[in-house]
Amino acid sequence: AQQAKLTEAAEAVLDWMQETCNHEGPALVKTLMATTLHEAERVVNLLTTLMQVLIATDSERVSEVPKLWVDVALSCLRCTDKYGIREMGFLMTQEAVRTTKQVSYPNISHSSSLIYKSRLGKELQVILNATVEEFLGSLFSEKTCHHAVIRLVSGWLVTDYYRDFCYEDDEVDLMKFLVDAAVHPDWGVVDAVTDLLVKITVSNISIKSLNSLCNLFGDAVSTKATAIAGNKLVLTWIDKTRQKKWVMSVQEKVLNLLWTMLVTKSSENEDDTLKVLDYFKNQFGNIRGHLSEWAFTGLSEKELTAKNCILTCAKDCLVELRGSVRKEPRFEDLTIEDQRSRATQSSSLLQIVLDLVDNLRPDLLREMHEGNPTGMLTDVYDELCYAGSNEVDDVDDAALFSRLSLLGALCSYLQPQSPLTAEWIAQIWNMCIEKHRGVVLKWYTIIQIGRA
């Protein structure tokens, strides 16, 4: 009878707390202040004591306590008008995470206090795992993000929460929340979020998160609305993670990100572009170092990844050049000017790739032209003629010279198949408008010196 009375009293307290805390926004603030439940420590003490009593009395409602704990914390975090209540929600979440670490003790059967702590920790773990997206959404929103990353989560998000709750999560990606917040034009948290991303990267980032981060960076720098903020974010990240040793699969993602930044010319600042190019060469060299010969069979997984990575870089540059003149569907969202800009960057980058592969160049070129070297050269030639014609007025001498240099280099590499005859050279001269004649003469002089 005494136990039944205790159970009834404890469940009545639970009912009261649920009724009191089952609110959002101003209504929640009002009830918490009126009932003096506006301090995290007091609410946590009430809930842990309630859990212990309900376990001791074999109540069927034990599991409602950890659920109430997390629900209250999330509701508090969503209170956009009261920083004190938001901080209460964070402290409750922080304590819940700490409690999840108390789930395993030696000789647990000999201590009732340890039994209740272990059960509370296990049930909180399940609920926290199920509410990761809701928790992150309460932090990274328009009205809450600045306060969250500046005042609340900072290092704790990296050292505790990320590792335990979203390290290898297939459904919720912390990287997306962070990158979206960093590049948002109105939230003003780029520096704080960049710092978090760097801390995660250099300390304990998972391969899954790092691959996602590179993809998100690529989207940010290649989308006009976020390009400026995205470029600032990635450049800072590159500077502060330059000494990090990536595994092969991550090197591939990082190289693809750098390729995207260079081809899209994500920054108009030449110093920024040189930083990205320097890092590209460094990463490309690391990948190239894994491949001693260009074979079709017998390659290790690392060697095969390196080969595919090199080939993809080179072929993607060709695709950009073809797309500029062919108007292929994949480029339909780009303006004509953007397509030509990408073609300019791709012509320069392809020359760099061909230089960096060194003795693997003949094998790489064979796979690039797929048995049709003349066709590949014709694609480059056609794009060059189009860029230098009177139909185009946004290609300067440097951009045209880059194309001419690429054509000359490819022809020299592919001799004797090279179609760079006197007739072709005459056609290039004739198709170029007057303002480009000087750069064509410069290129022709270099070609002649090279032949001599």
Disulfide bonds with the S-S distance in Angstrom:
none
